[in-house]
Amino acid sequence: MVRLLALVLLAMTAAWAPAKEATPAAQDPALEQRVMALSNELRCLVCQNQTIADSNAPLAEDLRNQVREKMRLGASDSEILDFMVARYGDFVLYRPPFKAATFLLWFGPLLLLAAGLLVLLRRLLRRQPAQDVAMTAAERKRVADLLAGDETERR
């Protein structure tokens, strides 16, 4: 009885699952291999930490389709990369080139780390050691009495 109920519930919830048709692979396996190789060089603009080959975002799928279409039209890999950079900037490249516009991309984290270490070092060097507090004779006597265990002083 429990199995029948589970089967009915499973059948009812299966209709709720979103179904999506698989995207057909290219007719030419060599072309599809080229598309995937070039897609590994382009960053997903939505995910930003994945290539368009790894991403399932709709924009990544559109970019893969653009790459596939340009390859079908006979464009070389460098022409496709140039088109993508012209359209989306150097950020679309998973490994952006080293030039003046991408200087902060390459050295920004290192500069921030150096600035943080510099601030920490300055704070440590400016820190003054704790100074001994001079006590009066009455305060010394009270401390000695407290340490000796004088019950009347503790209250």
C-alpha positions in Angstrom: 0.0 0.0 0.0 2.8 2.4 0.9 4.6 1.6 -2.3 1.5 2.3 -4.3 1.0 5.6 -2.6 4.7 6.6 -3.2 4.3 5.6 -6.9 1.2 7.8 -7.3 2.9 10.7 -5.6 6.0 10.3 -7.7 3.8 10.2 -10.9 2.0 13.4 -9.8 5.1 15.4 -9.0 6.9 14.3 -12.2 4.6 16.6 -14.2 5.9 19.6 -12.2 9.5 19.0 -13.1 10.6 21.5 -15.8 11.5 19.7 -19.0 14.0 21.1 -21.4 14.9 19.7 -24.7 18.6 18.8 -25.1 20.5 21.0 -27.4 21.5 19.0 -30.4 25.2 18.6 -31.0 26.7 20.0 -34.2 26.5 17.8 -37.3 30.3 18.0 -37.5 32.0 16.6 -34.5 35.3 18.4 -35.4 33.3 21.7 -35.4 31.8 20.9 -32.0 35.2 20.1 -30.6 36.5 23.5 -31.9 33.5 25.3 -30.4 34.1 23.7 -27.0 37.9 24.4 -27.1 37.2 28.1 -27.9 34.4 28.2 -25.3 36.9 27.3 -22.7 38.7 30.5 -23.4 35.7 32.8 -22.9 34.3 33.8 -19.6 30.6 33.6 -18.8 29.4 37.2 -18.2 26.7 36.0 -15.8 28.6 33.5 -13.7 32.0 35.3 -14.0 33.9 32.4 -12.5 33.1 29.9 -15.2 33.8 29.6 -18.9 30.9 29.6 -21.3 31.6 25.9 -21.9 31.0 25.1 -18.2 28.1 27.5 -17.6 24.4 26.7 -18.0 23.3 30.3 -18.0 21.2 31.3 -21.0 23.7 34.0 -22.0 26.5 31.4 -22.0 24.4 29.2 -24.3 23.8 32.2 -26.6 27.5 32.9 -26.7 28.3 29.3 -27.5 25.7 29.5 -30.3 27.4 32.7 -31.6 30.8 30.9 -31.6 29.3 27.9 -33.4 27.6 30.1 -36.0 30.8 32.1 -36.7 32.8 28.9 -37.1 30.2 27.6 -39.5 30.7 30.8 -41.5 34.4 30.1 -41.7 35.7 32.6 -39.1 39.0 31.7 -37.4 39.4 31.4 -33.7 41.3 34.7 -33.5 38.6 36.4 -35.5 36.0 35.1 -33.1 38.0 36.2 -30.0 38.5 39.6 -31.5 34.7 39.9 -32.2 33.9 38.9 -28.6 36.5 41.3 -27.1 35.2 44.1 -29.3 31.6 43.4 -28.2 32.2 42.6 -24.4 35.7 43.9 -23.6 38.8 42.1 -22.3 36.7 40.8 -19.4 35.1 38.2 -21.7 38.5 36.5 -22.1 39.1 33.9 -19.3 42.8 34.9 -19.4 42.8 38.6 -20.2 46.0 39.9 -21.9 48.5 42.0 -20.0 48.2 45.6 -21.0 47.6 49.0 -19.4 43.8 48.6 -19.4 44.1 45.3 -17.5 46.8 46.3 -15.1 44.5 46.3 -12.1 43.1 42.9 -13.1 46.6 41.4 -12.9 48.1 43.4 -10.0 45.1 44.7 -8.1 45.0 41.9 -5.5 48.8 42.1 -5.0 48.5 45.9 -4.5 45.7 45.5 -2.0 47.7 42.9 -0.1 50.8 45.1 0.0 48.7 48.1 1.2 47.1 46.0 4.0 50.5 44.8 5.1 51.9 48.3 5.1 49.0 49.6 7.3 49.4 46.6 9.7 53.2 47.3 9.9 52.6 51.0 10.6 50.1 50.3 13.3 52.4 47.8 15.0 55.4 50.2 14.9 53.3 53.1 16.3 52.0 51.0 19.2 53.5 52.1 22.5 54.4 49.6 25.1 52.2 49.5 28.2 53.5 51.8 30.8 53.9 50.9 34.5 51.4 52.7 36.6 52.9 54.3 39.6 51.0 53.5 42.8 50.9 55.5 46.0 51.9 53.9 49.3 48.3 53.6 50.4 47.4 51.7 47.2 50.4 49.4 47.7 49.3 48.6 51.2 45.7 47.9 50.1 47.0 45.5 47.4 49.3 43.8 49.9 46.3 43.4 52.3 44.1 42.0 49.6 46.8 39.5 48.5 47.4 38.5 52.2 43.7 37.5 52.6 42.4 40.2 54.8 38.7 39.5 54.8 37.6 43.0 55.9 39.2 44.6 52.9 37.6 42.3 50.3 34.1 43.6 51.1 
